[in-house]
Amino acid sequence: MDRPKGRVTAVLGPTNTGKTHYALERMLAHRTGVIGLPLRLLAREVYDKLVAARGPSVVALVTGEERIVPPRAAYWVCTVEAMPQGMGADFVAIDEVQLCADPERGHVFTDRLLNMRGLQETLFMGADTMRPAIAQLVPEAHFARRERFSELTYTGSKKISRMPGRTAIVGFSVDNVYAIAELLRRQKGGAAVVMGALSPRTRNAQVAMYQNGDVDYLVATDAIGMGLNLDIRHVAFSATSKFDGRRMRPLMPHELAQIAGRAGRHTQPGTFGVTGEASPLDDGLVEAIQEHRFKPIDRLMWRNDRLEFGSAEALIASLEAPAPEMILTRGREADDVQSLKTLNQLESVASRLKDARDVRLLWDVCRIPDFQGISHGEHTTMLARIFDFLHDRGRVDHDWFARQIKRIDKTQGDIDTISKRLAYIRTWTYVAQRKGWVDNEDHWREATRAVEDRLSDALHQALTNRFVDRRTSVLLRRLKMKEGLLADINDKGEVIVEGETLGRLEGFRFHQTGTTTPDEAKTVRQAATQALRPEFHLRADRFYNAPDTEMDFTEQGGLMWGDQAVGKLVKGPEILKPAVEAFVDDEAGPEVMQKVTRRLQHFIDRKVAAGFEPLLAMSRDEAVTGLARGFAFRLLEAVGVLPRSEVATEVKELDQEARGQLRKHGVRFGQFTVFQQLLLKPAPTRLRLVLWSLWRDLAEFPESPPPGLVTVPAVEGAPQGYYTMAGYRLSGARAIRIDMLERLADLIRGADSRGGFEATPDMLSITGMTLEQFADLMGGLGYKAEKGERAKAKPEAKEVEAKAPEASDAPADTTDEAAATPPVEEAAKADETLVPEAPVSAEIPVAEDAPATEEAPEVEVFYTFTWAPRRQNNRGPRRDGQGDRGKRKGGGKQGGQGKQGGPQGKRGGGKGGDRGPKTYEAKPKRDKPIDPDNPFAALAALKNQ
C-alpha cells in the first residue's frame, strides 16, 4: 500500500482521557484537516465546537444525511463512512478506531486505518486493545498512552427508585429504553432519552434537557459509549446482553468498559453498576473494567477496497476477495452486498448493466442504508426504482420524489409514528445529498432538512411529554440552582411557580394537586415551601389586621377567613372559653403560626362576649348575691338555658328578691324552662350549640334549627340535651321553641284540664300547627287528646263580620325574634276575644222557585285535651331526656276515661250497646278548684290572687 509520508500517532487509552479534545487541538494547528467520527451525533457535536472556534465559513460537515460545505472549507468533520478520500489534507484523524473489530461497520474503519493519511500528521484514537493490531498493520505508528482523569468504581446492583442523580441507565432495545424512561417519570420526575437512531436535532434537544438539569436521569442505548461527553456520575446497565442483528450475545468486557467509562467527567470520579433484571458483574470483570485491562483485539474486519466494475459478477467477486493478512478477516455479508446480489438477479436491473458506469451506479444505489428498517425485499424494491430513474433519466423523478417527502411531512402522531417518519426522511435526505441524483439539489437538500427538523422537534416534544413531568423537572432545576422561586396565586387560590401549577393555597395550608409519587410530591412541596414563604408572612399580617366581619365559624366548629378554613375550635377550660387550633403548615414557620393563633383566639373571645353578653354581665354583677348568684352560675354553666325540672329545688328556694335580681338580667322563670330571652336569638343559639358540642366531645356537631320557626321536626338520633341548647323542647313528633311554649302555657292556664278543653285558634296560631300536629304536641306535654266529630255549625252573619283576620291568616311555622312573651294580663284576656274556629262560610241565597233539597250536615273534627301525666310514660323516653322527671300525685285514670271515647257517663260514646250515637255537650262551669296536678296550677293560683 502506498501511503503519503507524515507522522502517524496512535493515542490509546480508556474513556475520559481527552483523546478527542487533543485531536481537535492538533487539527486546528494545521492549515487543513479531516476527522472521522463513529456517529452522526458525535460528528455534529464536534462540528459545533469547531464552528465556535473558527467560524462556519471554514468548517464542513459531511455525513450520509447531511452536507454542509462552505466554499472555503478547510476543516472537515465527517462520519467515517463519509470521509472524502484523496483530498490531500494536512491532518487526518480517526476516532474510536477499535471499531475495526465491529462485525457490521468494522471493514470501513479498517480501510481508513490502512489507507487514510494526513500529509503532515495522522492520529488514531481509541482503546488500548488496538495496540498490537496497529503495530502490525501500521509499523511506522508511534504510540501515546493516556490515563483516565478520574477513578471509576463499581457499586453493585441498585433499584431504579434508588438511583442517584446524574445517572445514565443503559438499555439495548427501544422497548427497554422506553420502559425505563416511563418508570423514571413516575418515580423521579422524568428522563432524557438518547439513541443512535435519533436525529442530531432530537438528540441534542434531549441531551440539553439533561445537561441543563431539567431532568436528573438519562436513558440511552450503547450509543453513549461512542465519545459523547455528558455530565454523568453513574452508569447503570439494565442488561449485559444485546441483539447484534443476528443473535443475542453478551457484551464483551471492553464494550462494557466503553459504556461504563462515560461515568465521571474530567477529574470527577464516576461509578457504574447494574439495575433491573441484570445480574451483578463478577469480580474478574469488575476488576478488568476498573483497571482498564482487556484482551487485545486480534481480528479486524476487512473488505477489499480495490473493486472491479467490469460487471456485476466481477464486482461481487472483488467484494468477496480473501483478506491479504491473517489479522484481517472478512466480516459477515453486509447489507449493501446483499442488495447488490438481489438486484443483479432482477431482469429489469441486469438488462441495464451495459458497462462499468452502470455497475458503479448500481453499487452506489446499493450503498443507500436501510434507515427504515424494513424487510430486505421492500428495501431492494425501493433501490430498484431509484436505479431505474437514475439509469434511464439521469435523475430521480421530481414528482415521485416530491410525493415521497410529502407523505412523510406530518408531525402528528405518537413517538413510534414520528420515529418511523424520521427514519424514512433519512433515506431521502441521503438521496438528496448525493451529487447529481436529483434536480435542484439545493432545494431538495433544504427541503429534506426542513422536514427532518420538524419531525425532530416533534419527536423531542413527544419524548418529553411522555417521559418527563415538566413541572417536577423545572422545579428540581431551580431548586438545585438555589435560586429564589416566585409564587403567583390567582383568584382561584392556585399556586403557580415558574409557570407550573403546583396546587392550591387555602388559608395558610398548601394542598398539592397532580402528584403521583412520593418523590414527586416531595419536590413539589419543597418548591412550594420556598416560593410561598414570603406569601405566608404577608398573608399572616393581612389576617392579623383583618376585621372580625371577615371571619366566621361553622356549625362544625371550623374557623373561616372568607371562604378559606384557617382553624378550628377545640375544647377549652370552660364551656364559654374555647381554645383554637390554627391550620398553618409547619413550613410557614412558628411566627406565622403564633400570629394566626392569636388572631383566631381574639375573634372567638369577642364572639362569645358579644353573643352571651347578658349572661356574662349577670355573672359579673356584684349586686347579684346569695342564692341568686349561685343560680346565675348554674345558668352560666348551662349557657343561658336550663330545663326547670333540673333546677326545681333551686327555683323553689329562690325568694322574690333573688328572683328580682335575676329578672333584671332578663332571666325568665318559665313553666318548663328557665332562660334568658335574648339568648334564644339565632346567633347565640348557633354559637351555644357549637360550644356545647365541643364541651361534650361530640364527633359530629348537631346543627341549629332554621331561624324563625316556632316548631321543628324531631331530629333522629339527636344527642341528649340538644333541644335545650337549641332553645326548643321536644314534644311528640316535633319540638317547640321554649319561649313560644311559655306563651302557650299562658293560654292553657285557665282551661279546665281535668274536665277537658278544646284548642282555640290562638293556641294554633302561636304554635303554627295544624290541629293534628297540636294534638301530638299536647300529648308530649302530658295531655290526652281525644278525637271526635260533630256537625259543623254555620256562623251568624255578625260573627263573620267580627272574625279577626289575623287569627285565620297566621302563617304556619313562622315567627320572629321580636315576638316576645306577652304579659300574663294579656294572656288572661285572650279567652275573651276568641273567635270561632270553624271556617267562615257565606250564606248562599236559594231561588224561590228552586226545589227544596235537604243538604247533609257538614262534619268537623275536633280534639278534647285532658291532663293525663301518666300517658307520656308509655311513649318511651324523651329523645333528649327532657320529660317531666318528678312524679305527679294522684295517678290513675283522670275523669273515668273510656277506651276510645271521652269520660264515661255524660260523654257517652264507645262501641256496642244501645247507647246510640255519640253526643257532645258544652261543659258546665266547674265550681271546684283546678286540679292540683295541673302543671299550671301554681301560676293559676297567683292569677286568682
PESULKA-V383236 format. One record per pair of residues at least 12 apart in sequence whose ideal C-beta (glycine too) atoms are under 6 Angstrom apart, sorted by the first residue. I is the first residue (numbers start at 1). J is the second residue. D is the distance in whole Angstrom. If there is no record, write none. Layout:
BEGIN
i: {I	I}
j: {J	J}
d: {D	D}
END
This chain:
BEGIN
i: {3	4	4	6	6	6	6	6	6	7	8	8	8	8	9	9	9	10	10	10	10	11	11	12	12	13	13	13	14	14	14	15	16	16	16	16	17	17	19	20	20	23	23	23	27	30	30	31	32	32	32	33	33	33	34	34	34	34	35	35	36	36	36	36	36	37	38	38	38	39	40	40	41	41	42	43	43	43	44	46	47	47	50	57	57	58	58	59	60	60	61	62	62	63	63	64	64	65	65	65	67	80	80	80	81	88	89	90	90	90	91	91	92	92	92	92	93	94	94	95	96	96	97	97	97	98	98	98	100	100	101	101	103	103	106	106	107	107	107	107	110	110	110	111	127	129	129	129	129	130	132	133	133	136	149	149	150	150	150	150	151	152	152	153	154	155	155	156	157	157	158	158	160	160	161	164	165	166	167	167	168	168	168	168	169	169	169	170	170	170	171	172	172	177	180	181	181	181	184	185	185	186	187	187	188	188	189	189	189	189	190	190	190	190	190	191	191	191	191	192	192	192	192	192	193	193	193	194	194	195	196	196	199	199	199	201	201	202	202	202	205	213	213	214	214	215	215	222	224	225	225	231	232	232	233	234	234	235	235	235	235	236	236	237	237	238	238	238	239	240	253	253	253	254	257	260	260	299	300	301	302	302	304	304	309	309	309	310	312	312	312	315	319	335	336	336	339	339	339	340	342	343	343	349	352	361	362	365	365	365	368	371	371	371	372	372	395	395	396	396	398	404	405	408	408	408	409	411	411	415	418	418	418	418	421	422	425	425	428	429	432	432	432	471	472	472	474	474	475	475	476	479	485	485	485	485	487	487	487	489	493	497	497	502	502	506	507	507	507	507	508	508	508	509	509	510	510	512	529	536	536	540	540	540	543	544	544	548	551	555	555	556	557	557	559	565	566	567	567	567	567	567	568	569	571	575	575	576	578	580	580	582	582	582	584	611	611	611	614	614	614	614	615	615	618	618	619	619	624	627	627	627	628	628	628	631	639	640	640	641	641	642	643	643	643	644	644	644	645	666	670	671	672	672	673	680	680	681	682	685	685	686	688	689	689	692	702	702	704	705	708	709	710	710	710	710	710	710	711	711	712	713	714	718	720	720	721	722	723	723	729	729	730	730	730	730	731	731	731	732	732	732	732	733	739	740	742	743	743	744	745	746	747	747	747	749	749	749	752	753	753	754	755	756	756	757	758	759	760	761	761	761	762	765	765	768	768	775	778	782	782	783	783	784	784	784	785	785	786	786	787	788	789	789	790	791	792	792	792	795	800	803	803	804	807	864	866	867	868	869	870	888	890	898}
j: {117	117	119	117	118	119	120	121	122	121	122	138	140	141	123	142	144	124	134	141	143	125	144	128	131	128	145	146	148	261	292	261	148	149	261	264	146	148	125	95	227	93	123	125	91	90	91	90	74	89	90	75	89	91	76	83	89	92	77	93	78	80	83	94	112	95	96	99	226	226	63	79	200	203	227	63	77	79	200	77	61	77	75	70	72	72	74	75	73	76	77	78	82	79	82	82	430	426	429	430	433	108	109	112	108	119	118	118	119	120	118	121	116	117	118	122	123	112	124	125	126	226	124	126	130	126	127	130	113	300	297	300	331	332	301	331	301	302	303	331	300	301	302	305	254	254	294	296	297	297	296	297	300	327	266	267	264	267	268	269	269	270	290	271	286	271	273	273	274	280	273	275	183	275	187	234	216	233	217	234	218	220	232	235	219	236	238	220	237	259	238	239	242	219	219	193	219	467	217	467	469	517	517	519	217	519	469	472	473	520	215	467	468	469	473	215	217	219	467	206	209	210	215	218	206	219	463	206	220	221	221	223	422	452	456	453	456	456	459	460	460	477	480	473	477	468	473	259	262	258	259	265	262	263	270	263	271	260	262	263	272	273	275	274	278	275	276	278	278	278	285	288	294	294	289	272	289	329	328	331	323	328	318	321	356	359	360	356	344	353	359	359	337	370	366	367	366	380	383	366	380	380	384	384	391	390	387	383	386	387	430	423	426	427	423	424	438	439	437	438	439	428	428	421	424	425	451	454	458	462	455	458	459	462	455	455	451	452	448	448	444	445	448	500	520	523	498	500	523	527	523	527	497	527	530	531	531	532	535	505	505	527	531	524	528	564	564	565	566	583	584	588	596	583	585	528	585	524	587	588	592	592	595	596	599	595	599	603	603	701	703	701	569	690	600	583	583	580	581	582	583	600	581	694	694	691	695	608	694	600	601	596	597	600	596	683	684	687	665	666	676	678	636	640	632	665	632	636	661	653	654	658	658	661	662	650	688	676	679	675	724	674	673	724	882	672	673	674	885	678	742	745	729	741	738	727	739	817	707	704	727	704	725	704	725	725	718	722	726	726	814	813	737	740	767	768	813	815	734	736	735	734	733	879	880	881	880	880	735	880	741	882	878	879	880	882	777	780	781	776	777	779	780	776	821	766	821	766	821	766	936	827	762	763	830	936	939	940	926	867	934	931	923	864	866	865	862	774	834	807	835	837	830	807	810	812	813	863	865	869	872	865	867	866	868	871	863	865	864	902	863	862	859	861	920	857	838	858	860	836	840	835	840	835	835	902	894	934	894	888	891	933	933	910}
d: {5	5	6	6	5	6	5	6	6	5	5	6	6	4	5	5	6	4	5	5	5	5	5	4	6	6	6	4	5	6	4	3	5	5	6	6	4	6	4	6	6	4	5	6	5	4	4	5	5	5	5	5	5	4	4	6	5	5	6	4	5	4	5	5	6	5	4	6	5	5	5	6	5	5	5	6	5	5	4	5	4	4	6	5	6	6	5	5	4	5	5	5	5	5	5	6	5	5	4	5	5	6	6	6	5	6	6	6	5	5	5	5	5	6	4	5	4	5	5	5	5	6	5	4	6	4	4	5	6	4	5	6	5	6	3	6	5	6	4	6	5	6	5	5	6	6	5	5	5	6	5	6	6	6	5	5	4	5	6	5	5	5	6	5	4	5	4	5	5	5	6	6	6	6	5	6	4	4	5	4	4	6	5	5	5	5	6	6	5	6	5	6	4	5	5	5	5	4	5	5	6	6	6	6	6	6	5	3	5	6	5	6	3	5	5	6	4	5	6	4	5	4	5	5	6	5	5	6	4	5	6	4	6	6	4	6	4	4	5	5	4	4	6	4	5	6	5	6	5	4	4	6	5	5	6	6	5	5	6	4	4	5	4	5	5	6	4	6	5	6	6	5	5	4	5	4	6	5	6	4	5	4	5	4	4	5	5	6	4	6	6	6	6	6	5	5	4	5	6	5	5	6	6	6	5	6	6	5	6	5	6	5	4	5	5	5	6	5	6	5	6	6	6	5	5	5	5	6	4	5	6	5	5	6	5	5	5	5	5	4	4	5	5	4	5	5	5	6	6	4	6	6	5	6	5	4	4	5	6	6	5	6	5	5	5	5	4	6	4	6	4	6	6	5	5	5	6	5	4	4	5	4	5	6	6	5	5	6	5	6	5	5	4	6	5	6	6	5	6	4	5	5	5	6	5	6	4	6	6	4	5	4	4	6	5	6	4	5	6	5	5	5	6	5	5	4	6	5	5	6	6	5	4	4	5	6	5	5	4	5	6	5	6	6	6	6	6	6	5	6	4	5	6	6	4	4	6	5	4	5	5	5	6	5	5	5	6	5	6	6	6	5	5	5	6	5	6	5	5	5	5	6	6	6	5	5	6	5	5	4	6	6	6	6	6	6	5	3	5	4	5	5	4	5	6	6	5	5	5	5	6	3	6	5	6	4	6	5	6	4	5	4	5	4	5	6	6	5	5	5	6	5	5	6	4	5	4	5	5	4	5	5	6	5	4	5	5	6	5	5	6	6	5	6	6	4	6	4	4	6	5	5	6	5	5	6	6	6	5	4	6	5	5	5}
END
